[in-house]
Amino acid sequence: MAGLRSAARLLAPLPCPWPWIGPRQLLLTLGLGALLAGAPPLFAQDGIAAASLQPAASVRQGGAMFQIQRGGHSAYVFGTIHVGKADFYPLDTKVLQAIQQSSCIALEIDPNNSQGMIPLIKKYGIYPDGQSHQKDLPPKLQRQLAALLEKYGMAPDQVASLKPWLIATMLGINEYSSQGYLSQYGVDTTLANLAKSSNKRLVELETAEAQLSLLGSLSLTEQVRFLQDSVDEIQDPAKAQRSLELVNLWRSGDVDGLAAMLAEMNAEDTFASKLVQRALLDGRNPGLADGIAKLANSSDYPFVAIGMLHLVGPNSVLAILQQRGYSVKRVY
């Protein structure tokens, strides 16, 4: 049970996946949910929400926002990042005005909805009957993993019963934290708290189980490849530096730069890179577009916030909505 308790502690505020894959983690946090980004809060989360209501700072506060319209129906779509720092806030005035105008706030998943998460972690991320990942990892990877666990101050028995994909995710969480990017400063968490404090309806576009199953359903061979790619990226200084550039791209709202970075990732011949594009972006974008369109048709000016990588590239959510007849205009 030590592994399950360890996972539960790291995933506490939950849900929505994935800042993983070492320095490439940030790329993934721009494109995916916050389920496995959780860590015990350092302060009351309501304080973040309150701070986000203050007047906008003089510097640009990150992200990009679009307005979609069709047949008299409209919605705001904002690109988020699922980890952050205190200076990501307050949110920009234009973003706050859109939120205040909206009838509801929609996220991939409510990051504060932890009920029922332990059974899902056990179902998708924990070996049954006390088994350990050690029997499945080659010796070199075991040595690399041991070194990273020591770096993050984690005991081997904390992760012994975790499946390789979940270990990769937890390493990513710790690598993020070591760079000062914390899930409690994530934009999704802030918006969820803001919805609560302003009595706005909070809508989930996906489910925690659907997101967890994307990695939990990988074969053992695929999970080991995923873990190896993750470890290799964490240990590559050049890729670690590139992750910092991704923060800057999000902060400046540089969608072209993010699209170029995504294309660069897709050109790499690694299992993790191909998985991100095929399953975690292209595979999810149509469903997210469906949810946004449905919400736009049934609500007054819904405010939708999803990982920013869902909004860039030829198969993005915005491209799909345009194909369905929506006009898309950038407003921030």
C-alpha positions as CSV (number, residue, x, y, z in Angstrom):
1,M,0.0,0.0,0.0
2,A,3.0,2.3,0.3
3,G,3.0,3.1,-3.4
4,L,-0.7,3.8,-3.4
5,R,-0.4,6.2,-0.5
6,S,2.5,7.9,-2.2
7,A,0.6,8.4,-5.4
8,A,-2.4,9.6,-3.5
9,R,-0.4,12.1,-1.6
10,L,1.2,13.6,-4.7
11,L,-2.2,13.6,-6.5
12,A,-4.0,15.2,-3.6
13,P,-5.8,18.2,-5.1
14,L,-6.6,16.4,-8.4
15,P,-7.6,15.8,-11.1
16,C,-6.5,16.0,-14.7
17,P,-3.3,14.5,-16.2
18,W,-0.1,15.1,-17.0
19,P,2.9,17.2,-16.6
20,W,5.4,14.4,-17.3
21,I,8.3,13.5,-19.5
22,G,11.0,15.4,-17.7
23,P,11.9,18.7,-19.3
24,R,9.3,18.0,-22.0
25,Q,6.8,18.0,-19.2
26,L,5.9,21.7,-19.7
27,L,5.0,21.0,-23.3
28,L,2.6,18.4,-22.0
29,T,1.1,20.6,-19.3
30,L,0.3,23.1,-22.0
31,G,-1.6,20.3,-23.8
32,L,-3.1,18.1,-21.2
33,G,-5.0,18.2,-18.0
34,A,-4.0,18.6,-14.3
35,L,-5.0,15.3,-12.9
36,L,-1.5,14.1,-12.1
37,A,-0.1,17.5,-11.5
38,G,-1.4,17.5,-7.9
39,A,0.7,18.1,-4.9
40,P,-0.3,19.1,-1.3
41,P,-1.3,22.8,-1.3
42,L,1.2,25.2,0.2
43,F,-1.6,27.6,1.1
44,A,-5.3,27.9,1.0
45,Q,-6.4,27.6,-2.6
46,D,-9.2,30.1,-2.2
47,G,-6.4,32.7,-1.7
48,I,-5.3,32.0,-5.3
49,A,-8.8,32.6,-6.6
50,A,-9.1,35.8,-4.7
51,A,-5.8,37.1,-6.0
52,S,-6.9,36.4,-9.5
53,L,-9.7,38.9,-9.2
54,Q,-7.4,41.8,-8.5
55,P,-6.6,44.3,-11.3
56,A,-4.2,43.0,-13.9
57,A,-0.5,43.5,-13.6
58,S,1.4,45.8,-16.0
59,V,3.1,42.8,-17.6
60,R,1.4,40.2,-19.8
61,Q,0.1,37.4,-17.7
62,G,0.2,34.5,-20.1
63,G,-2.0,32.4,-22.3
64,A,-4.1,33.2,-25.3
65,M,-7.8,33.7,-25.6
66,F,-10.1,33.3,-28.6
67,Q,-13.8,34.0,-29.2
68,I,-15.6,31.5,-31.3
69,Q,-19.0,32.3,-32.9
70,R,-21.6,30.5,-35.1
71,G,-25.3,31.1,-35.6
72,G,-25.6,33.6,-32.8
73,H,-23.8,31.4,-30.3
74,S,-20.4,32.4,-28.8
75,A,-17.8,31.1,-26.4
76,Y,-14.4,32.2,-25.1
77,V,-11.6,29.7,-25.3
78,F,-8.5,30.3,-23.2
79,G,-5.2,28.3,-23.3
80,T,-3.9,27.3,-19.9
81,I,-0.9,25.8,-18.3
82,H,-1.4,23.3,-15.5
83,V,1.4,24.3,-13.2
84,G,2.8,27.8,-12.5
85,K,4.3,30.3,-10.2
86,A,2.8,33.1,-8.0
87,D,3.8,35.7,-10.6
88,F,1.4,34.2,-13.1
89,Y,-1.3,36.2,-11.3
90,P,-3.4,38.3,-11.3
91,L,-4.9,37.2,-14.6
92,D,-5.2,39.8,-17.4
93,T,-8.1,42.2,-17.4
94,K,-9.4,40.9,-20.7
95,V,-9.5,37.4,-19.3
96,L,-11.2,38.5,-16.1
97,Q,-13.8,40.4,-18.1
98,A,-14.6,37.4,-20.2
99,I,-15.0,35.3,-17.1
100,Q,-17.3,37.9,-15.5
101,Q,-19.4,38.0,-18.6
102,S,-19.7,34.2,-18.8
103,S,-22.5,32.0,-17.5
104,C,-20.1,29.1,-16.6
105,I,-16.5,28.1,-16.6
106,A,-15.5,24.9,-18.4
107,L,-12.3,22.9,-17.8
108,E,-10.9,19.6,-19.0
109,I,-11.5,18.3,-15.5
110,D,-12.2,20.0,-12.1
111,P,-8.8,19.8,-10.4
112,N,-10.4,20.0,-7.0
113,N,-12.6,16.9,-7.5
114,S,-10.6,14.2,-5.8
115,Q,-13.5,12.0,-4.8
116,G,-13.1,8.5,-6.2
117,M,-9.5,9.1,-7.5
118,I,-7.9,6.5,-5.3
119,P,-9.8,3.6,-7.0
120,L,-8.8,5.0,-10.4
121,I,-5.2,5.2,-9.5
122,K,-5.3,1.7,-8.1
123,K,-7.1,0.5,-11.3
124,Y,-4.7,2.0,-13.8
125,G,-1.5,2.8,-12.0
126,I,-0.8,0.2,-9.3
127,Y,0.5,-3.4,-9.7
128,P,-1.9,-6.0,-8.2
129,D,-1.1,-8.3,-5.3
130,G,2.0,-6.5,-4.1
131,Q,4.0,-6.9,-7.3
132,S,6.8,-4.5,-8.2
133,H,7.9,-2.7,-11.4
134,Q,11.5,-3.9,-10.8
135,K,10.8,-7.2,-12.5
136,D,9.8,-5.3,-15.7
137,L,12.5,-2.7,-15.9
138,P,15.9,-3.4,-17.6
139,P,18.9,-3.0,-15.2
140,K,20.1,0.3,-16.8
141,L,16.7,1.9,-16.4
142,Q,16.6,0.7,-12.8
143,R,19.9,2.4,-12.1
144,Q,18.7,5.6,-13.8
145,L,15.5,5.5,-11.8
146,A,17.3,5.0,-8.5
147,A,19.5,8.1,-9.2
148,L,16.4,10.3,-9.9
149,L,14.6,9.0,-6.8
150,E,17.6,10.0,-4.7
151,K,17.7,13.4,-6.4
152,Y,14.1,14.0,-5.5
153,G,14.4,12.6,-2.0
154,M,12.1,9.7,-2.6
155,A,12.6,6.2,-1.2
156,P,12.4,3.3,-3.6
157,D,9.6,1.6,-1.7
158,Q,7.4,4.7,-2.3
159,V,7.2,3.8,-6.0
160,A,7.8,0.1,-5.9
161,S,4.2,-0.9,-6.7
162,L,3.6,1.8,-9.3
163,K,3.4,1.0,-13.0
164,P,6.0,2.5,-15.3
165,W,3.7,5.1,-16.7
166,L,2.8,6.4,-13.3
167,I,6.4,6.5,-12.2
168,A,7.2,8.6,-15.3
169,T,4.5,11.0,-14.3
170,M,5.6,11.3,-10.7
171,L,9.2,12.0,-11.8
172,G,7.8,14.8,-14.0
173,I,5.9,16.3,-11.1
174,N,9.1,16.3,-9.0
175,E,11.2,17.7,-11.8
176,Y,8.7,20.5,-12.2
177,S,8.7,21.3,-8.5
178,S,12.5,21.4,-8.6
179,Q,12.3,24.2,-11.2
180,G,9.8,26.1,-9.1
181,Y,6.6,25.3,-11.1
182,L,3.8,24.0,-8.8
183,S,0.4,22.7,-9.5
184,Q,-1.3,24.8,-6.9
185,Y,-0.4,27.8,-9.1
186,G,-1.8,26.1,-12.2
187,V,-4.4,28.2,-14.1
188,D,-7.0,25.4,-14.0
189,T,-6.9,25.3,-10.2
190,T,-7.2,29.0,-10.0
191,L,-10.2,29.0,-12.4
192,A,-11.9,26.2,-10.5
193,N,-11.6,28.2,-7.3
194,L,-12.8,31.3,-9.1
195,A,-15.9,29.5,-10.3
196,K,-16.6,28.4,-6.8
197,S,-16.1,31.8,-5.2
198,S,-18.1,33.6,-7.9
199,N,-21.0,31.0,-7.8
200,K,-20.5,30.1,-11.5
201,R,-21.3,26.7,-12.8
202,L,-18.2,24.6,-13.4
203,V,-18.4,22.2,-16.3
204,E,-16.0,19.3,-17.0
205,L,-15.3,18.5,-20.6
206,E,-13.7,15.1,-19.9
207,T,-13.6,12.5,-17.1
208,A,-10.7,11.6,-14.9
209,E,-11.1,7.9,-15.9
210,A,-10.9,8.7,-19.6
211,Q,-7.7,10.6,-19.1
212,L,-6.1,8.1,-16.8
213,S,-7.0,5.2,-19.1
214,L,-5.0,6.8,-21.9
215,L,-1.8,5.8,-20.2
216,G,-3.1,3.0,-18.0
217,S,-4.2,1.0,-21.1
218,L,-0.7,1.1,-22.6
219,S,1.0,-2.3,-22.9
220,L,3.8,-3.1,-20.4
221,T,6.4,-2.7,-23.2
222,E,5.0,0.7,-24.2
223,Q,5.0,1.9,-20.5
224,V,8.6,0.9,-20.1
225,R,9.5,2.8,-23.3
226,F,7.5,5.8,-22.0
227,L,9.4,5.7,-18.7
228,Q,12.8,5.4,-20.5
229,D,12.0,8.4,-22.7
230,S,10.9,10.4,-19.7
231,V,14.1,9.6,-17.8
232,D,16.3,10.4,-20.8
233,E,14.6,13.8,-21.1
234,I,15.0,14.7,-17.5
235,Q,18.7,13.9,-17.8
236,D,19.3,15.9,-21.0
237,P,20.4,19.5,-20.0
238,A,19.5,20.9,-23.4
239,K,16.0,19.7,-23.2
240,A,15.7,21.0,-19.7
241,Q,16.6,24.4,-21.0
242,R,14.1,24.1,-23.7
243,S,11.3,23.6,-21.2
244,L,12.0,27.0,-19.8
245,E,11.6,28.5,-23.3
246,L,8.1,26.9,-23.4
247,V,7.2,28.8,-20.2
248,N,8.2,32.0,-22.0
249,L,6.1,31.0,-25.0
250,W,3.1,30.5,-22.9
251,R,3.7,33.7,-20.9
252,S,4.0,35.7,-24.1
253,G,1.0,34.0,-25.7
254,D,3.2,32.9,-28.7
255,V,0.9,30.4,-30.4
256,D,3.1,30.3,-33.4
257,G,6.1,29.5,-31.3
258,L,4.2,26.8,-29.4
259,A,3.1,25.3,-32.7
260,A,6.7,25.2,-33.9
261,M,7.8,23.5,-30.7
262,L,5.0,21.0,-31.1
263,A,6.1,20.3,-34.7
264,E,9.7,19.9,-33.4
265,M,8.6,17.3,-30.9
266,N,6.6,15.4,-33.5
267,A,9.7,15.1,-35.6
268,E,11.6,13.3,-32.9
269,D,11.6,9.5,-33.1
270,T,10.6,8.6,-29.6
271,F,7.6,6.7,-28.3
272,A,6.6,9.5,-25.9
273,S,6.6,12.1,-28.6
274,K,4.4,10.0,-30.9
275,L,2.1,9.2,-28.0
276,V,1.6,12.8,-27.1
277,Q,0.5,13.8,-30.6
278,R,-1.5,10.7,-31.6
279,A,-3.4,9.9,-28.4
280,L,-3.1,12.8,-26.1
281,L,-3.7,15.7,-28.5
282,D,-5.2,14.4,-31.8
283,G,-7.1,11.7,-30.1
284,R,-8.7,14.1,-27.6
285,N,-9.2,17.3,-29.6
286,P,-12.4,16.2,-31.5
287,G,-14.1,15.4,-28.1
288,L,-13.0,18.7,-26.6
289,A,-14.4,20.5,-29.7
290,D,-17.7,18.6,-29.3
291,G,-17.9,19.7,-25.7
292,I,-17.2,23.3,-26.5
293,A,-19.7,23.4,-29.4
294,K,-22.4,21.8,-27.2
295,L,-21.7,24.3,-24.4
296,A,-21.7,27.3,-26.8
297,N,-25.1,26.2,-28.1
298,S,-26.6,25.8,-24.6
299,S,-25.1,28.5,-22.5
300,D,-24.5,32.3,-22.6
301,Y,-20.9,33.1,-23.3
302,P,-19.3,30.1,-21.6
303,F,-15.6,30.5,-20.7
304,V,-13.6,27.4,-21.7
305,A,-10.1,26.9,-20.5
306,I,-8.0,24.0,-21.8
307,G,-4.3,23.2,-22.1
308,M,-2.8,25.6,-24.7
309,L,-1.3,22.9,-26.9
310,H,-4.9,21.9,-27.7
311,L,-5.2,25.2,-29.5
312,V,-2.2,25.1,-31.8
313,G,-1.3,23.0,-34.9
314,P,-3.3,21.7,-37.9
315,N,-5.4,19.3,-35.8
316,S,-6.2,21.7,-33.0
317,V,-9.5,22.2,-31.3
318,L,-9.7,25.6,-32.9
319,A,-9.0,24.2,-36.4
320,I,-11.8,21.6,-35.8
321,L,-14.3,24.3,-34.8
322,Q,-13.4,26.3,-37.8
323,Q,-14.1,23.2,-40.0
324,R,-17.5,23.0,-38.4
325,G,-18.3,26.6,-39.4
326,Y,-17.3,28.6,-36.3
327,S,-15.5,31.8,-36.8
328,V,-12.4,32.1,-34.6
329,K,-11.0,35.4,-33.5
330,R,-8.1,36.0,-31.1
331,V,-9.1,38.5,-28.5
332,Y,-6.1,38.3,-26.1
